[in-house]
Amino acid sequence: MKIENAIASAVIGAVKELYGQDVPEKMVALQKTKSNFEGNLTLVVFPFLKMSKKKPEDTAQEIGRYLTEHCKAVASFNVVGGFLNLVIAPAAWVELLNDIHADDRFGRKTATEDSSLVMIEYSSPNTNKPLHLGHVRNNLLGWSLAQIMEANGNKVVKTNIVNDRGIHICKSMLAWLKWGNGETPESSGKKGDHLIGDYYVAFDKHYREEVKALKAQYIADGLDEEKAEEKAKAEAPLIKEAHEMLVKWEQGDPEVRALWEKMNNWVYAGFDETYKALGVGFDKIYYESDTYLEGKKKVEEGLAKGLFFRKDDNSVWADLTEDGLDQKLLLRADGTSVYMTQDIGTADMRFKDFPIDKMIYVVGNEQNYHFQVLSLLLDRLGFKWGKELVHFSYGMVELPNGKMKSREGTVVDADELIAAMIENARRTSDELGKFTDMTEDEKREIARIVGLGALKYFILKVDARKNMLFNPEESIDFNGNTGPFIQYTYARIRSIMRKAAADGITIPSALPEDAPLNEKEINLIQKMNDFGAAVAQAGVDYSPSGIANYCYELVKEFNQFYHDYSILNAEHDDEKLTRLVLAQNVAKIVKSAMALLGIEVPERM
């Protein structure tokens, strides 16, 4: 960024001296010169024509002459219409490379005491089933977004809200009581979340059988098919028992609560294994069983203040018609809460726990309306960030075929997906001969890093707002815009650096001003210098895909350079040292960028 800053400052000086006008820095529009013109950076001169009162070409010529005389970063210039193409002096590129080389945290900012506190909610699982492919996208987006916001100098709190109460939880509990025979994760060898998920499926199976039998009976009694099915679903003994269990849970029945706690703990242990395998985590976890009561309190407070209204059936509503929406239910007629109430309660608890400046919810796009409403309600209730809350809305993710589906045959299980990706990476690496001279432990670790890198990169490189098709085979490719391609480039550079060290070459802390640079090396420095801007833009756009695509472009640029020029066999020692410094810093930036995506890079492959 230093070159751009120096030129911008010189342009401001030029306009002042040539035309007697003070201009703000934001008026100085510098962009990369198009590849078919000579130059590195281009200044758009149209904003200065009112001041110069001259043609675009003449204005550009005058500013260009001033810059070559007063800004040492500018070596020469050429004019195309209203565009001033600037050729940057070689010494300026060397200085920029030295700046990058000296900065271990290049492109990233550090939080201070005055930094904004950003809270990011992601994951939000239910405790009646294991995590699936949709959760994988959610967790990867949430974790990456947290790293990106931190790299932009924010304080970040990563948080999760666990949906641990409600009828769906009681269904699993009831099924376990009826058909579990005391089965535990230890006795079955199953992860706790999978075990409970199996009982949720068992409940559904038996419930459907009951509904089918009752429906036939009601039809025989003279009801039409639609009414018979509706009545059968409500009257099935299993669903009635589940509702009775839910009432007991709400009343704090000690036996039901003890079973609920035991089974939920099995699930949490299972979730933790999956989170660890994915490489994600949280600073604070909230539970709906706590937050829904807080939500009811906040709604009742709002009701007392006249912010909400009560209908004749005792239900409580918010009227949002003035905001172009409808009326929104907040408490049912029997006083029980809805999801919106729980989210209000969760927000209240979080606001008491942390001085939140910005709240980001990572939740699928099917909840767009929900968060539109939540924003208005939180603002109405006095939360300072309510109106500005961010719903990081993402699309669905699916597989192109039926492979890697869970036992239920309806969702893609996260644990099975992770295991399959690591196995795919192991097999592909073996076939390509990537594991030569490695121990079994090394092969296993690299397969894990590459398999997870392939999964994460493939998901994160896509604009989060779009629905996407996850192709496991395509993601493991060692060529193209994939995680393994980037990881392999990093490992290749690390191999070069090890060979250099073995040859006794010491990497200098800075290159001399007259270090030799060719055009491809300058392009590489320019691309490296874009990292800070890519991080900043990803923070503005909430866009992990921006980081992924920057990383791919940098690696492509390096591989093109590496294809054309030897590093260790460079003709002259000064060329060799320059290229080693370049390579070392490309690796540094790749590692940093991939870390923002939650992706590890292996030292060798």
C-alpha positions as CSV (number, residue, x, y, z in Angstrom):
1,M,0.0,0.0,0.0
2,K,3.0,2.3,0.5
3,I,3.5,3.0,-3.2
4,E,-0.1,3.9,-3.7
5,N,0.0,6.2,-0.6
6,A,3.2,8.0,-1.9
7,I,1.6,8.5,-5.3
8,A,-1.7,9.7,-3.9
9,S,0.1,12.2,-1.7
10,A,2.1,13.4,-4.7
11,V,-1.0,13.8,-6.8
12,I,-2.6,15.9,-4.1
13,G,0.6,18.1,-4.2
14,A,0.4,18.3,-8.0
15,V,-3.2,19.5,-8.1
16,K,-2.4,22.1,-5.4
17,E,0.7,23.4,-7.2
18,L,-0.6,23.2,-10.8
19,Y,-4.2,24.3,-10.3
20,G,-4.3,25.9,-6.8
21,Q,-6.9,23.5,-5.5
22,D,-7.0,21.3,-2.3
23,V,-8.4,17.8,-3.0
24,P,-9.3,15.0,-0.6
25,E,-7.4,11.7,-0.9
26,K,-10.6,9.8,-1.8
27,M,-10.6,11.8,-5.1
28,V,-7.3,10.2,-6.2
29,A,-8.5,7.0,-8.0
30,L,-5.6,4.6,-8.6
31,Q,-6.1,1.3,-10.3
32,K,-3.9,-1.4,-11.8
33,T,-2.8,-0.6,-15.3
34,K,-4.5,-2.8,-17.9
35,S,-2.2,-5.5,-19.2
36,N,-2.3,-4.2,-22.8
37,F,-0.7,-0.8,-21.7
38,E,2.7,0.0,-20.3
39,G,2.6,0.8,-16.6
40,N,1.8,-0.6,-13.2
41,L,-0.7,1.9,-11.8
42,T,-3.1,4.2,-13.6
43,L,-4.5,7.5,-12.3
44,V,-7.9,8.5,-13.5
45,V,-7.7,12.3,-14.2
46,F,-11.3,13.1,-15.0
47,P,-12.1,14.3,-11.4
48,F,-9.4,17.1,-11.9
49,L,-10.7,18.5,-15.2
50,K,-12.9,21.2,-13.6
51,M,-9.8,22.4,-11.7
52,S,-7.3,22.3,-14.7
53,K,-9.9,23.6,-17.2
54,K,-7.9,21.6,-19.8
55,K,-8.4,18.5,-21.9
56,P,-8.0,15.1,-20.2
57,E,-4.8,14.4,-22.2
58,D,-3.2,17.7,-21.3
59,T,-4.2,17.4,-17.6
60,A,-2.7,13.9,-17.5
61,Q,0.6,15.1,-19.1
62,E,1.0,17.9,-16.6
63,I,0.3,15.7,-13.6
64,G,2.6,13.0,-15.0
65,R,5.5,15.4,-15.4
66,Y,5.0,16.6,-11.9
67,L,5.0,13.1,-10.5
68,T,8.2,12.1,-12.3
69,E,9.9,15.1,-10.8
70,H,8.5,15.0,-7.3
71,C,7.7,11.3,-6.5
72,K,10.6,8.9,-6.5
73,A,8.2,6.0,-6.8
74,V,7.3,7.1,-10.4
75,A,10.0,6.3,-13.0
76,S,8.0,7.3,-16.2
77,F,4.5,7.7,-17.5
78,N,2.3,7.6,-20.6
79,V,-1.1,9.0,-21.3
80,V,-4.1,7.3,-22.9
81,G,-7.1,9.7,-23.0
82,G,-8.0,10.6,-19.5
83,F,-5.8,7.9,-18.0
84,L,-2.3,8.5,-16.7
85,N,-0.3,5.2,-16.7
86,L,2.5,5.2,-14.3
87,V,5.6,3.0,-14.4
88,I,6.9,2.4,-10.9
89,A,10.6,2.7,-10.2
90,P,12.4,-0.6,-9.5
91,A,13.7,0.7,-6.1
92,A,10.1,1.3,-5.0
93,W,9.2,-2.3,-5.7
94,V,12.2,-3.5,-3.7
95,E,11.3,-1.2,-0.8
96,L,7.7,-2.6,-0.9
97,L,9.0,-6.2,-0.9
98,N,11.3,-5.4,2.0
99,D,8.3,-3.9,3.9
100,I,6.3,-7.1,3.3
101,H,9.3,-9.2,4.3
102,A,9.8,-7.4,7.6
103,D,6.1,-7.7,8.6
104,D,5.1,-11.1,10.1
105,R,1.5,-10.0,10.2
106,F,1.5,-8.4,6.8
107,G,-2.1,-7.6,5.6
108,R,-3.7,-8.0,9.0
109,K,-4.5,-5.5,11.7
110,T,-4.3,-6.0,15.4
111,A,-7.2,-5.2,17.8
112,T,-6.8,-2.5,20.4
113,E,-8.7,-1.5,23.5
114,D,-10.8,0.8,21.4
115,S,-11.6,-1.8,18.7
116,S,-15.2,-2.7,18.0
117,L,-16.5,-6.0,19.5
118,V,-18.1,-8.2,16.9
119,M,-20.1,-11.2,18.0
120,I,-20.6,-14.0,15.4
121,E,-23.2,-16.7,16.0
122,Y,-22.9,-19.9,14.0
123,S,-23.6,-23.6,14.1
124,S,-26.9,-23.6,16.0
125,P,-27.4,-27.4,16.1
126,N,-30.4,-29.3,17.5
127,T,-29.6,-31.9,20.2
128,N,-31.8,-34.6,18.5
129,K,-29.4,-35.4,15.6
130,P,-25.8,-35.2,14.4
131,L,-24.4,-32.4,12.4
132,H,-24.8,-32.6,8.6
133,L,-23.5,-31.0,5.4
134,G,-25.5,-27.9,5.9
135,H,-23.9,-27.5,9.4
136,V,-20.5,-28.0,7.8
137,R,-21.0,-25.0,5.5
138,N,-22.4,-23.0,8.4
139,N,-19.5,-23.7,10.7
140,L,-16.9,-23.1,8.1
141,L,-18.4,-19.8,7.1
142,G,-18.8,-18.7,10.7
143,W,-15.3,-19.6,11.7
144,S,-13.7,-18.0,8.6
145,L,-15.8,-14.9,9.1
146,A,-14.5,-14.6,12.7
147,Q,-10.9,-14.9,11.5
148,I,-11.5,-12.2,8.8
149,M,-13.2,-9.8,11.2
150,E,-10.3,-10.3,13.7
151,A,-7.7,-9.7,10.9
152,N,-9.5,-6.3,10.3
153,G,-8.7,-5.2,13.8
154,N,-11.9,-6.1,15.6
155,K,-12.3,-7.9,18.9
156,V,-14.4,-11.0,18.1
157,V,-16.5,-13.3,20.2
158,K,-17.5,-16.6,18.5
159,T,-20.8,-17.9,19.9
160,N,-23.2,-20.8,19.4
161,I,-26.9,-21.2,20.4
162,V,-27.8,-24.8,21.0
163,N,-31.5,-25.8,20.4
164,D,-31.7,-28.1,23.4
165,R,-35.4,-28.0,24.2
166,G,-38.8,-28.7,22.6
167,I,-40.8,-31.6,21.2
168,H,-38.1,-32.9,18.9
169,I,-35.8,-33.5,22.0
170,C,-38.7,-35.3,23.8
171,K,-39.2,-37.6,20.8
172,S,-35.6,-38.9,21.1
173,M,-35.9,-39.2,24.8
174,L,-39.2,-41.2,24.6
175,A,-37.8,-43.5,21.9
176,W,-34.7,-44.3,24.0
177,L,-36.9,-45.0,27.1
178,K,-39.1,-47.4,25.0
179,W,-36.6,-49.2,22.8
180,G,-33.1,-48.3,24.2
181,N,-32.6,-51.0,26.8
182,G,-30.2,-48.7,28.5
183,E,-27.9,-48.3,25.5
184,T,-25.2,-45.7,25.9
185,P,-22.4,-44.3,23.6
186,E,-19.9,-46.5,25.5
187,S,-22.0,-49.7,25.3
188,S,-22.8,-49.2,21.6
189,G,-19.5,-47.7,20.4
190,K,-21.5,-44.9,18.7
191,K,-20.9,-41.2,19.0
192,G,-23.5,-39.7,21.3
193,D,-25.1,-37.4,18.7
194,H,-25.4,-40.4,16.3
195,L,-27.0,-42.6,19.0
196,I,-29.6,-39.9,19.8
197,G,-30.2,-39.3,16.1
198,D,-31.0,-43.0,15.7
199,Y,-33.6,-42.8,18.4
200,Y,-35.2,-39.7,16.8
201,V,-35.5,-41.8,13.5
202,A,-36.9,-44.7,15.5
203,F,-39.5,-42.5,17.0
204,D,-40.5,-41.2,13.6
205,K,-40.7,-44.8,12.2
206,H,-43.0,-46.0,15.0
207,Y,-45.1,-42.8,14.9
208,R,-45.7,-43.2,11.2
209,E,-46.8,-46.7,11.7
210,E,-49.3,-45.6,14.4
211,V,-50.6,-42.8,12.2
212,K,-51.1,-45.2,9.2
213,A,-53.1,-47.6,11.4
214,L,-55.2,-44.9,13.0
215,K,-55.9,-43.2,9.6
216,A,-57.2,-46.5,8.2
217,Q,-59.5,-46.8,11.2
218,Y,-60.8,-43.3,10.9
219,I,-61.5,-43.7,7.2
220,A,-63.4,-46.9,8.0
221,D,-65.4,-44.8,10.5
222,G,-66.4,-42.5,7.7
223,L,-63.9,-39.6,7.8
224,D,-62.4,-38.3,4.5
225,E,-58.7,-39.0,3.9
226,E,-57.4,-35.5,4.8
227,K,-59.3,-35.2,8.1
228,A,-58.5,-38.8,8.9
229,E,-54.8,-38.1,8.5
230,E,-55.0,-34.9,10.5
231,K,-56.8,-36.6,13.4
232,A,-54.4,-39.6,13.3
233,K,-51.3,-37.4,13.6
234,A,-52.9,-35.6,16.6
235,E,-54.2,-38.8,18.3
236,A,-51.3,-41.2,17.8
237,P,-50.3,-42.4,21.3
238,L,-46.6,-41.7,20.7
239,I,-47.0,-38.0,19.9
240,K,-49.3,-37.6,22.9
241,E,-46.7,-39.2,25.2
242,A,-44.0,-36.9,23.7
243,H,-46.2,-33.8,24.5
244,E,-46.8,-35.1,28.0
245,M,-43.0,-35.4,28.4
246,L,-42.6,-31.8,27.1
247,V,-45.1,-30.5,29.7
248,K,-43.2,-32.4,32.5
249,W,-39.9,-30.9,31.2
250,E,-41.5,-27.4,31.3
251,Q,-42.7,-28.1,34.9
252,G,-39.2,-29.2,35.9
253,D,-40.0,-32.9,36.6
254,P,-36.8,-34.3,38.1
255,E,-36.8,-37.6,36.2
256,V,-37.5,-36.0,32.8
257,R,-34.9,-33.3,33.5
258,A,-32.3,-35.9,34.6
259,L,-32.8,-38.0,31.4
260,W,-32.7,-34.8,29.3
261,E,-29.4,-33.8,30.8
262,K,-27.9,-37.2,30.4
263,M,-28.8,-37.6,26.8
264,N,-27.9,-34.0,25.9
265,N,-24.4,-34.5,27.4
266,W,-24.0,-37.5,25.1
267,V,-24.8,-35.3,22.2
268,Y,-22.5,-32.5,23.3
269,A,-19.6,-34.9,23.5
270,G,-20.4,-36.0,20.0
271,F,-20.7,-32.5,18.7
272,D,-17.3,-31.6,20.3
273,E,-15.6,-34.4,18.3
274,T,-17.0,-33.1,15.1
275,Y,-16.1,-29.5,15.9
276,K,-12.6,-30.6,16.7
277,A,-12.3,-32.5,13.4
278,L,-13.5,-29.5,11.5
279,G,-11.1,-27.2,13.4
280,V,-13.8,-24.8,14.7
281,G,-14.8,-23.7,18.2
282,F,-16.6,-21.1,20.2
283,D,-15.8,-18.6,23.0
284,K,-19.3,-18.9,24.5
285,I,-22.2,-21.3,24.1
286,Y,-25.8,-20.4,24.9
287,Y,-28.6,-22.9,25.4
288,E,-32.3,-22.3,24.4
289,S,-33.3,-23.9,27.7
290,D,-31.9,-20.8,29.4
291,T,-32.7,-18.1,26.8
292,Y,-36.4,-18.8,26.2
293,L,-37.2,-17.7,29.8
294,E,-35.3,-14.5,29.3
295,G,-37.1,-14.0,26.0
296,K,-40.5,-14.3,27.7
297,K,-39.4,-11.7,30.3
298,K,-38.3,-9.2,27.6
299,V,-41.6,-9.7,25.7
300,E,-43.6,-9.1,28.9
301,E,-41.6,-6.0,29.6
302,G,-42.3,-4.8,26.0
303,L,-46.0,-5.5,26.5
304,A,-46.0,-3.4,29.7
305,K,-44.4,-0.5,27.8
306,G,-47.0,-0.7,25.1
307,L,-44.4,-2.0,22.5
308,F,-46.5,-5.1,21.9
309,F,-50.2,-6.0,22.3
310,R,-52.3,-8.9,23.6
311,K,-55.1,-10.5,21.7
312,D,-58.3,-11.8,23.2
313,D,-57.0,-15.4,23.3
314,N,-54.1,-14.2,25.5
315,S,-51.4,-14.5,22.8
316,V,-48.9,-11.6,22.5
317,W,-48.0,-10.0,19.2
318,A,-45.8,-7.3,17.7
319,D,-47.5,-5.1,15.0
320,L,-44.9,-4.4,12.3
321,T,-47.3,-3.2,9.6
322,E,-45.8,0.3,9.7
323,D,-42.5,-1.3,8.8
324,G,-44.1,-2.9,5.7
325,L,-44.4,-6.3,7.4
326,D,-47.2,-8.1,9.2
327,Q,-48.1,-8.9,12.8
328,K,-45.7,-11.3,14.5
329,L,-46.6,-13.8,17.2
330,L,-44.3,-13.6,20.3
331,L,-46.1,-15.7,22.9
332,R,-48.7,-18.3,22.3
333,A,-52.1,-18.2,23.9
334,D,-50.9,-20.8,26.6
335,G,-47.9,-18.5,27.4
336,T,-45.3,-20.7,25.6
337,S,-42.5,-19.0,23.6
338,V,-41.8,-19.2,19.9
339,Y,-38.4,-19.1,18.1
340,M,-38.5,-15.3,17.9
341,T,-39.0,-15.1,21.7
342,Q,-36.0,-17.3,22.2
343,D,-33.8,-15.2,19.9
344,I,-34.8,-12.0,21.8
345,G,-33.8,-13.8,25.1
346,T,-30.5,-14.9,23.6
347,A,-29.8,-11.4,22.5
348,D,-30.6,-10.0,25.9
349,M,-28.3,-12.5,27.6
350,R,-25.5,-11.8,25.2
351,F,-25.8,-8.0,25.6
352,K,-25.5,-8.4,29.3
353,D,-22.4,-10.6,28.9
354,F,-20.6,-8.5,26.3
355,P,-20.4,-4.9,25.1
356,I,-21.5,-5.8,21.6
357,D,-21.0,-3.3,18.8
358,K,-22.0,-5.5,15.9
359,M,-23.9,-8.8,15.9
360,I,-23.6,-11.2,12.9
361,Y,-25.9,-14.2,12.6
362,V,-24.6,-17.0,10.3
363,V,-27.9,-18.6,9.3
364,G,-29.3,-20.1,6.1
365,N,-31.3,-17.9,3.6
366,E,-34.6,-19.6,4.5
367,Q,-34.5,-17.4,7.6
368,N,-34.2,-14.1,5.8
369,Y,-37.7,-12.9,7.0
370,H,-37.1,-14.1,10.6
371,F,-34.0,-11.8,10.9
372,Q,-35.7,-8.9,9.3
373,V,-38.3,-9.2,12.0
374,L,-35.7,-9.8,14.8
375,S,-33.8,-6.7,13.8
376,L,-36.9,-4.5,14.1
377,L,-37.9,-6.1,17.4
378,L,-34.5,-5.7,19.0
379,D,-34.4,-2.1,17.9
380,R,-37.8,-1.5,19.4
381,L,-36.6,-3.1,22.7
382,G,-33.7,-0.8,22.8
383,F,-30.7,-2.9,21.7
384,K,-28.2,-0.4,20.2
385,W,-27.1,-2.9,17.5
386,G,-30.6,-4.1,16.8
387,K,-31.2,-2.1,13.6
388,E,-27.8,-2.9,12.3
389,L,-27.6,-6.6,13.1
390,V,-26.2,-8.6,10.2
391,H,-27.9,-11.7,8.9
392,F,-25.0,-13.5,7.1
393,S,-27.4,-15.4,4.8
394,Y,-26.1,-18.4,2.9
395,G,-27.5,-20.8,0.4
396,M,-28.0,-24.6,0.4
397,V,-25.2,-27.0,-0.2
398,E,-25.8,-30.4,-1.9
399,L,-23.9,-33.4,-3.3
400,P,-24.2,-34.3,-7.0
401,N,-25.0,-37.9,-6.2
402,G,-26.2,-40.1,-3.4
403,K,-22.8,-40.9,-2.1
404,M,-21.7,-40.4,1.6
405,K,-25.3,-40.2,2.7
406,S,-26.1,-41.0,6.4
407,R,-27.9,-44.1,7.6
408,E,-31.2,-42.2,7.4
409,G,-30.7,-41.7,3.7
410,T,-31.9,-38.1,3.9
411,V,-29.0,-36.0,4.9
412,V,-25.2,-36.0,4.4
413,D,-23.7,-36.7,7.8
414,A,-20.8,-34.4,8.7
415,D,-18.6,-37.1,10.4
416,E,-19.0,-39.5,7.4
417,L,-18.2,-36.6,5.0
418,I,-15.0,-35.6,6.9
419,A,-13.9,-39.3,7.0
420,A,-14.6,-39.8,3.3
421,M,-12.7,-36.6,2.4
422,I,-9.6,-37.7,4.4
423,E,-9.8,-41.2,2.8
424,N,-10.1,-39.6,-0.7
425,A,-7.1,-37.4,0.0
426,R,-5.1,-40.4,1.2
427,R,-6.0,-42.5,-1.9
428,T,-5.4,-39.6,-4.4
429,S,-2.1,-38.7,-2.8
430,D,-1.0,-42.4,-3.0
431,E,-2.0,-42.6,-6.6
432,L,-0.1,-39.5,-7.5
433,G,3.0,-40.6,-5.6
434,K,2.9,-37.7,-3.1
435,F,3.7,-39.9,-0.1
436,T,7.2,-41.0,-1.2
437,D,9.6,-41.5,1.8
438,M,7.0,-40.7,4.5
439,T,6.2,-42.5,7.7
440,E,2.7,-43.8,8.2
441,D,2.0,-41.1,10.8
442,E,3.1,-38.4,8.3
443,K,0.9,-39.9,5.6
444,R,-2.1,-39.9,7.9
445,E,-1.5,-36.3,9.0
446,I,-1.1,-35.0,5.5
447,A,-4.2,-36.9,4.3
448,R,-6.1,-35.2,7.1
449,I,-4.8,-31.7,6.3
450,V,-5.3,-32.1,2.5
451,G,-8.8,-33.8,2.9
452,L,-10.1,-31.1,5.2
453,G,-8.4,-28.4,3.1
454,A,-10.1,-29.7,0.0
455,L,-13.5,-29.7,1.8
456,K,-13.1,-26.2,3.3
457,Y,-11.7,-24.5,0.3
458,F,-14.3,-25.9,-2.1
459,I,-17.1,-24.7,0.2
460,L,-15.6,-21.3,1.0
461,K,-14.5,-20.3,-2.5
462,V,-18.2,-20.0,-3.5
463,D,-20.1,-16.8,-2.8
464,A,-21.9,-17.7,0.4
465,R,-25.2,-16.3,-0.8
466,K,-25.4,-18.9,-3.6
467,N,-26.6,-22.4,-3.5
468,M,-23.8,-24.8,-4.3
469,L,-23.0,-28.3,-5.4
470,F,-20.2,-29.9,-3.4
471,N,-18.3,-32.3,-5.6
472,P,-15.9,-34.4,-3.4
473,E,-13.9,-35.8,-6.3
474,E,-13.4,-32.3,-7.9
475,S,-12.4,-30.8,-4.6
476,I,-9.3,-33.1,-4.2
477,D,-7.8,-32.2,-7.6
478,F,-4.2,-31.0,-7.3
479,N,-4.7,-28.6,-10.2
480,G,-7.0,-25.7,-10.6
481,N,-8.9,-23.6,-8.0
482,T,-8.7,-26.1,-5.2
483,G,-7.4,-26.4,-1.7
484,P,-4.8,-29.1,-2.5
485,F,-3.4,-27.0,-5.4
486,I,-2.8,-24.1,-3.0
487,Q,-1.4,-26.4,-0.3
488,Y,0.9,-28.1,-2.8
489,T,2.3,-24.8,-3.9
490,Y,3.0,-23.8,-0.3
491,A,4.7,-27.2,0.3
492,R,6.8,-26.7,-2.8
493,I,8.0,-23.3,-1.6
494,R,8.8,-24.8,1.8
495,S,10.8,-27.5,0.1
496,I,12.8,-24.9,-1.8
497,M,13.5,-23.0,1.4
498,R,14.8,-26.2,3.1
499,K,17.1,-26.9,0.1
500,A,18.4,-23.3,0.3
501,A,19.1,-23.8,4.0
502,A,20.9,-27.1,3.3
503,D,23.0,-25.3,0.7
504,G,24.1,-22.8,3.4
505,I,22.1,-19.9,2.0
506,T,21.1,-17.3,4.5
507,I,17.9,-15.3,3.6
508,P,18.7,-11.5,4.1
509,S,16.5,-9.4,6.4
510,A,16.3,-6.9,3.6
511,L,17.3,-6.7,-0.1
512,P,19.5,-3.9,-1.4
513,E,17.8,-1.0,-3.2
514,D,19.3,-2.2,-6.5
515,A,18.2,-5.8,-6.2
516,P,17.3,-7.1,-9.7
517,L,13.6,-7.5,-10.5
518,N,12.0,-8.7,-13.8
519,E,8.5,-8.0,-14.9
520,K,7.0,-11.3,-13.5
521,E,8.7,-10.6,-10.1
522,I,7.2,-7.1,-10.1
523,N,3.7,-8.6,-10.9
524,L,4.2,-11.0,-8.0
525,I,5.1,-8.2,-5.5
526,Q,2.1,-6.2,-6.7
527,K,-0.2,-9.3,-6.2
528,M,1.3,-9.9,-2.7
529,N,0.7,-6.2,-1.9
530,D,-3.0,-6.7,-2.6
531,F,-3.4,-9.0,0.4
532,G,-4.2,-6.2,2.8
533,A,-6.9,-4.8,0.5
534,A,-8.3,-8.3,0.0
535,V,-8.6,-8.8,3.8
536,A,-10.2,-5.3,4.2
537,Q,-12.7,-6.0,1.4
538,A,-13.6,-9.4,2.8
539,G,-14.3,-7.7,6.1
540,V,-16.6,-5.1,4.5
541,D,-18.4,-7.7,2.3
542,Y,-18.4,-10.5,4.9
543,S,-16.8,-12.6,2.2
544,P,-14.5,-15.7,2.8
545,S,-14.8,-16.3,-0.9
546,G,-12.9,-13.1,-1.5
547,I,-9.9,-14.4,0.5
548,A,-10.1,-17.8,-1.2
549,N,-10.0,-16.3,-4.7
550,Y,-7.2,-13.9,-3.8
551,C,-5.2,-16.8,-2.5
552,Y,-5.7,-18.7,-5.8
553,E,-4.7,-15.7,-7.9
554,L,-1.5,-15.3,-5.8
555,V,-0.6,-18.9,-6.2
556,K,-1.3,-18.8,-9.9
557,E,1.0,-15.8,-10.2
558,F,3.7,-17.6,-8.3
559,N,3.5,-20.8,-10.3
560,Q,3.7,-18.8,-13.6
561,F,6.8,-17.1,-12.3
562,Y,8.3,-20.4,-11.0
563,H,7.6,-22.0,-14.4
564,D,9.6,-19.3,-16.2
565,Y,12.4,-18.7,-13.8
566,S,14.6,-21.0,-11.6
567,I,15.1,-20.0,-8.0
568,L,18.0,-22.1,-6.7
569,N,19.6,-22.3,-10.1
570,A,19.4,-18.6,-10.8
571,E,22.3,-17.3,-12.9
572,H,23.5,-14.7,-10.3
573,D,23.5,-14.8,-6.5
574,D,21.6,-11.5,-6.2
575,E,18.8,-13.0,-8.4
576,K,18.8,-16.1,-6.2
577,L,18.4,-14.1,-3.0
578,T,15.7,-11.9,-4.5
579,R,13.7,-14.9,-5.6
580,L,14.1,-16.7,-2.3
581,V,12.8,-13.6,-0.5
582,L,9.9,-13.5,-3.0
583,A,9.1,-17.2,-2.5
584,Q,9.4,-17.0,1.3
585,N,6.9,-14.1,1.4
586,V,4.4,-15.8,-1.0
587,A,4.4,-18.8,1.3
588,K,3.9,-16.5,4.4
589,I,0.9,-14.8,2.7
590,V,-0.6,-18.1,1.5
591,K,-0.4,-19.5,5.0
592,S,-1.9,-16.4,6.5
593,A,-4.7,-16.3,3.9
594,M,-5.5,-20.0,4.2
595,A,-5.6,-19.6,8.0
596,L,-8.4,-17.0,7.5
597,L,-10.3,-19.8,5.9
598,G,-9.5,-22.2,8.7
599,I,-7.3,-24.2,6.4
600,E,-3.9,-25.7,7.4
601,V,-1.0,-25.9,5.0
602,P,1.5,-28.8,5.1
603,E,5.2,-28.3,5.2
604,R,5.7,-31.1,2.8
605,M,3.5,-33.1,0.4
